[in-house]
Amino acid sequence: MGDEMDLYTLLADRYDGLMDHFDYGGWADFFAALTEGCAVKTVLDLGCGTGRLTALLACRGYETIGVDASADMLAVAYGRELPDDAVRPLWLMQDMTALDLYGTVDATVCSLDGLNHLPDLAALKRALARVLLFLEPGGVFVFDMLTPDHFAAVDGQMFRSVDDDGEVTWRCRCEDGRCVYDFDVDGTGCRSVELIVPVDAMVALLGEVGFVDVEVFGDRALRPPVAGEARVFVKATK
């Protein structure tokens, strides 16, 4: 069984197809709503993957930096076409726990539960501290995370995706504060793990590293989360 990087190597060329159901445009709209009134010019997309959200933000006039730990995912991002009037993103291959930018940014985003993919709470705390370090004073960090209710719902479930590129199946099992995904990509086995982090624990960690004015919202909704909501959004300020 391979590690998580092997998974993204296997899926890089077909990741966009697998994620066609995800509303990147709606995510970008919600980011704009949460940062309305803020002076946001430069945006870091943390764990940018194939760069779909990064590209959308670039098309909206932001100067963007896309950071990801997978060279294969970044290769897809680098080849993404953008309109002539959009400023091309800067792509960097880095682990988010060792984020090291050339300067500061006005905002950082992390989509598709990227923070859940860190191996443990210590790594999560390191990543939050690095984000804080490279934010301008008054800058914001906006991210989504999967809730324990989501993981309870998928525990023991098996999923399957079939398209022209082949077949991907995965089974979920939750134990010891983690959700383990055992993948089969066209006969090749691989594994991915996500941290199960209660929302109040995430809020506490943000406060511990120095963020202020932490707000939690429902799934792309300007309201508090409701019971049983699978995904929530968090906005934190430096």
C-alpha positions in Angstrom: 0.0 0.0 0.0 1.5 3.4 -1.0 1.4 6.6 0.8 -0.7 9.7 0.3 1.7 11.3 -2.2 1.4 8.2 -4.3 -2.4 8.7 -4.4 -2.0 12.2 -5.9 0.5 10.9 -8.4 -2.0 8.3 -9.5 -4.9 10.7 -9.6 -3.3 14.0 -10.8 -4.3 13.7 -14.5 -7.9 12.8 -13.6 -8.4 14.7 -10.4 -10.4 17.5 -12.0 -12.8 14.9 -13.5 -13.3 13.2 -10.1 -14.0 16.6 -8.5 -16.4 17.9 -11.2 -19.2 17.8 -8.5 -17.4 20.4 -6.3 -18.6 24.0 -6.8 -15.3 25.9 -7.1 -17.2 28.9 -8.4 -19.4 28.9 -5.3 -16.3 28.6 -3.1 -14.7 31.6 -4.8 -18.0 33.5 -4.4 -18.1 32.7 -0.7 -14.5 33.8 -0.2 -15.4 37.1 -1.8 -18.4 37.5 0.5 -16.3 36.8 3.6 -13.6 39.2 2.6 -15.9 42.0 1.4 -14.6 45.3 2.8 -11.1 43.9 3.3 -8.2 45.2 1.3 -7.3 41.9 -0.4 -4.9 42.0 -3.4 -2.7 39.0 -2.9 -4.1 35.5 -2.1 -2.3 32.3 -1.1 -4.1 29.1 -2.1 -2.8 26.6 0.4 -2.9 22.9 -0.8 -4.0 24.2 -4.2 -3.9 20.8 -5.9 -4.5 21.2 -9.7 -5.1 24.9 -9.2 -8.8 25.2 -10.2 -9.6 27.6 -7.3 -6.3 29.5 -7.8 -7.2 30.1 -11.4 -10.7 31.3 -10.6 -9.3 33.7 -8.1 -6.7 34.9 -10.6 -9.5 35.5 -13.1 -11.2 37.7 -10.5 -8.2 40.0 -10.4 -6.3 38.7 -7.4 -2.5 38.1 -7.5 -2.3 34.5 -6.5 0.2 32.0 -5.1 -0.6 28.3 -5.3 1.2 26.0 -2.9 1.0 22.2 -2.9 3.2 19.3 -1.8 2.5 17.2 -4.9 4.7 17.9 -8.0 2.2 15.9 -10.1 -0.8 18.0 -9.1 1.2 21.2 -9.6 2.2 20.1 -13.1 -1.5 20.1 -14.0 -1.9 23.5 -12.3 1.0 24.9 -14.2 -0.5 23.9 -17.5 -3.9 25.4 -16.7 -5.0 28.0 -19.3 -6.0 31.4 -18.1 -7.4 34.5 -19.9 -4.7 36.9 -21.3 -5.8 39.6 -18.8 -5.3 37.4 -15.7 -2.1 37.5 -13.7 -0.6 34.0 -13.8 -0.3 32.4 -10.4 3.1 31.7 -8.8 3.2 27.9 -8.2 5.3 26.6 -5.3 5.9 23.0 -4.2 5.9 23.1 -0.4 4.5 21.2 2.6 2.1 23.5 4.3 3.7 22.7 7.7 6.9 24.3 6.4 5.4 27.1 4.3 8.0 29.7 3.3 7.0 32.6 1.1 9.0 35.4 -0.3 6.8 38.0 1.4 3.4 38.4 3.0 -0.1 38.0 1.5 -3.4 39.7 2.3 -5.4 36.5 2.5 -4.9 32.7 2.6 -7.5 30.2 1.4 -7.5 26.4 1.9 -10.3 24.5 0.2 -11.5 20.9 0.0 -10.7 20.1 3.7 -7.0 20.5 3.0 -6.2 21.0 6.7 -7.9 17.7 7.5 -5.2 15.9 5.5 -2.4 16.8 7.9 -1.2 13.8 9.9 -1.8 15.0 13.5 -2.7 17.9 15.6 0.9 19.0 16.0 1.3 19.3 12.3 -2.0 21.1 12.0 -0.8 23.6 14.6 2.5 24.1 12.7 0.6 24.8 9.5 -1.6 27.3 11.2 1.4 29.1 12.6 3.1 29.3 9.2 -0.1 30.7 7.6 -0.2 33.4 10.4 3.5 34.3 9.8 3.0 35.1 6.2 -0.3 37.1 6.5 -0.3 40.9 6.5 -1.6 42.4 9.8 -5.3 42.4 9.5 -5.1 39.6 6.8 -7.6 36.8 6.8 -7.4 33.0 6.6 -10.5 31.3 5.1 -10.8 27.6 4.9 -13.3 24.8 5.0 -13.2 21.6 7.1 -15.1 18.4 7.4 -16.9 17.9 10.7 -17.0 14.8 12.9 -20.7 14.4 11.7 -19.4 13.9 8.2 -16.9 11.3 9.2 -19.5 9.4 11.2 -21.7 9.3 8.1 -19.0 7.8 5.8 -17.5 5.4 8.4 -17.6 1.9 6.8 -18.9 3.2 3.5 -17.5 2.2 0.1 -17.6 4.6 -2.9 -17.0 4.1 -6.7 -16.3 6.4 -9.6 -16.1 5.2 -13.2 -15.3 7.4 -16.2 -13.5 7.2 -19.5 -10.1 7.1 -17.7 -11.0 4.0 -15.6 -12.3 3.1 -12.2 -11.6 4.4 -8.7 -13.0 2.9 -5.6 -12.4 3.7 -1.9 -13.6 2.5 1.4 -13.7 4.7 4.6 -13.0 3.6 8.1 -12.7 5.9 11.1 -10.6 5.1 14.2 -8.5 6.9 16.7 -9.4 10.4 15.5 -8.6 9.7 11.9 -10.5 8.6 8.8 -8.5 6.1 6.6 -9.4 5.9 2.9 -8.2 2.7 1.2 -8.2 3.4 -2.6 -8.0 1.2 -5.6 -7.1 3.2 -8.7 -7.3 0.9 -11.7 -6.0 -2.0 -9.6 -3.3 -0.1 -7.8 -3.8 0.2 -4.0 -3.2 3.4 -2.1 -4.1 5.0 1.2 -5.1 8.5 2.4 -5.8 9.7 5.9 -7.8 12.7 7.2 -7.8 14.1 10.7 -11.1 14.2 12.5 -11.0 17.6 14.2 -14.0 19.0 16.2 -14.8 22.6 15.2 -14.2 23.9 18.8 -10.8 22.2 18.8 -9.9 24.0 15.5 -11.0 27.3 16.9 -8.9 26.7 20.0 -5.8 25.9 17.9 -6.3 29.1 15.9 -6.4 31.1 19.1 -3.3 29.3 20.4 -1.1 30.3 17.4 -2.3 33.9 17.5 -5.3 34.3 15.3 -8.2 36.6 16.4 -11.8 37.1 15.5 -12.4 33.5 14.6 -15.8 33.0 13.0 -17.4 29.7 11.9 -20.0 29.5 9.2 -22.2 26.8 7.6 -21.3 25.3 4.2 -21.0 28.5 2.0 -23.7 30.2 4.1 -23.4 33.4 6.1 -24.9 31.8 9.2 -23.7 29.6 12.0 -23.4 25.9 11.2 -26.5 23.8 11.9 -26.5 20.4 13.6 -25.3 17.6 11.4 -23.6 19.9 8.8 -20.9 18.0 7.1 -18.7 20.9 6.1 -18.1 24.2 7.7 -16.1 27.3 6.8 -13.8 29.2 9.1 -12.5 32.8 8.9 -9.7 33.9 11.1 -7.9 37.2 11.2 -4.3 38.1 12.1 
